Amino acid sequence: MSEQKVTVRRDGEVGVIEIDNPPVNALGGAVRKGIWDGLHDLQGAGVSAIVLACKGRTFSGGADITEFGKPPVEPGLSVLIDEIEASDVPVVAAVFGTALGGGFEIALGCHYRVGPSSVKLGLPEVKLGLLPGAGGTQRLPRAIGMEAALPPIVTGDPIPGDEAAKLGLLDRVIEGDLTEGAIAFAREVAGKPVRRLSRDDTALASTKADPIAFEEAATRLLSRSRGLKAPAACVQAVRNCLTMDFADGSKWERETFHDLRSGEESAAQRHHFFAERAALKLPGVGKEVQPRPVKKIAVIGAGTMGGGITMSMATGGYDVVMIDKSQEALDRGFGIIEKNYRKTQARGGFTEAEVDGALSRISLATELSAAADADMVIEAVYENLDLKKSIFAELDKVAKPGAVLASNTSTLDVDEIAAATSRPADVMGMHFFSPANVMKLLENIRGEKSSPDILVTANTVGKQAGKIPVTVGVCNGFAGNRMGGARARQVQRMLLEGAMPQDVDRVAKAFGFAMGPLAVNDLAGLDIGYAVRKERGEKSPIADKLAEMGRYGQKTGAGFYLYEGGSRTPIPDPFVENLIRETSAEHGFTPREIPEQEILDRLLFPLINEGAQILDEGIAIRSSDLDLIWVNGFGFPLAKGGPMFWADREGVGNVYERLKGYYEVSGDPNLEPKPLLQHLAKTGSSFADWSKGRG
Ligand code: 3HC
């Protein structure tokens, strides 16, 4: 058949169409054509039933995302699915692994679905800034009812096989040989009248009679959708089942799919999908480099970071021993872990069994020797180089050969820490972000001597623990905080030039950041940044003054803003405004009103400029890694894709020209365009182009 991606055979009266398009059986043009031809060939040959099966590790990952934006190839997926459904002989989908997006939609077009209880059926299009575009929003409600169909469509989270069986989505659970079982099932249903979901509105009746519960669920789901367009479109598509027939509902769905697909939000989210996968590829590290086996992890430090890391690892299924010198600190740390788990359980984030399981995997110890049988050790004590070095020297004595030794440092030199051991090849940084049980970003820090297989191990463990790992090299602040430092210097400069904290934060929020940078400073604590600057001999006139006054931010009720009665709502403070004006005068500035466009540029350009330098120095591998870091660790709006993606869409040349303009007017050395930015601008290139082929 077409490029051998689809084969067709007969098993007696039953025809079998088998897709073989590794790695995930994406439904590209050749696959669709192969299924189309196979269907007609088998119908012409007079088979009594047809099984649609897939080879490899999974049923199908859906439409081929790499085809998006290219000229359409016939037959389209919707047309193919309609053709399958129209078949007079029953078609049975043999699903396993994952049936996602178009993969699930094709299974919904089949008249029956069979598979193991481990299968996951899902419509994750929303995570790519889309809605299901091949009938999923119309067939799934007709299969299981509108209320049951809404959450998987709006969140994109898959339906596990056992639940699918209860909902009637799986007509038979088959744990043994799937293709054989599906053929046997097909023989049983051969000759029976087929049920076509597109023509059966029975399951819509209860919501049609009373749509209140549906609307309440929709409101609840959308309240968590961060204002993105796709989730709202998903809700509307399902809601259309109330007022439109299948044909009109499908037409609306398809048109909206095309609108979203050509929009910026979906481009940004698709960029993320590929960025996450690219970040796991390390230059010069081939598939032959396997992760070291990890079952048990030791976490040193029972403070906020240690506790959060312990939770992430226990949730990921690892046995974790949390080690701290004091039993009291361990008990307190474990108490907080338990409380956090139960809170998430109460909100429906975990089942009771999941929480019980995770807690049972955690043990506590007061001696470092408890790390002796750990496959990985993550040190998470406070940021002090001497302390960390002494712990690593001690670990060198107790840890078993081959254990990965990682420091959760956010600022310190991993190479110096590694040098405190006799095995620097086993040492690296694993930089978690607070709260570590919630934040997705994991900056894995490759030391000068870190061996490739420990980097692969840290990526594997990070992924298993639900993180988005990104590997970067050693430098001050690594990638994320170093870019943040460049932005912070520019924010302070804008205050000196006449902007007020609320002006800067308003512009940041309007762009899509959940919080403005000054409100973030108040949340993190102004004392923290002050201590870091002091150690590095840096100054930040306004932030330093506030910290010296004991205005540390939210925790003291005052920082850049006021926080009344323990509230987290920042209130502009006339005292701070005066302080800014005074400091500005002391430094010889004449305050001016800074236009919003300039504020936005000066919030974003420092990230891009520093990012360019980080790439040029080889600290980060590719520009999409920096986008992952800023979206998952620093609240950069997902809908905008990340600073480097945004720069590419804006045009690197435009960014360069505007940045150069600000630099020339202000003379601020922090605004001087970096060589790589200038080079890309002059050659009409982009960060994405520059990154191609790197790893
Ligand atoms: N199209 C093109 N490539 C895809 C793909 C897709 N739908 N799904 C996965 N891939 C690629 C990945 O980019 C990766 O490529 P690489 O090896 O070059 O980096 C490779 O397949 C393997 O993917 P993973 O590393 O993610 O493999 P896993 O085994 O960890 O996961 C999976 C498999 C669960 C299928 C996961 O890949 C996944 O979630 N895929 C995306 C599913 C999705 O979003 N589907 C909806 C597509 S849009 C659609 O169907 C529109 C329709 O409604 C009209």
Boltz pocket constraint, residues with backbone or C-beta under 6 A from the ligand:
constraints:
  - pocket:
      binder: B
      contacts: [[A, 23], [A, 24], [A, 26], [A, 58], [A, 60], [A, 61], [A, 62], [A, 63], [A, 64], [A, 65], [A, 66], [A, 77], [A, 98], [A, 100], [A, 101], [A, 102], [A, 103], [A, 105], [A, 124], [A, 125], [A, 128], [A, 131], [A, 132], [A, 133], [A, 134], [A, 136], [A, 273], [A, 274], [A, 277], [A, 278]]
      max_distance: 6.0
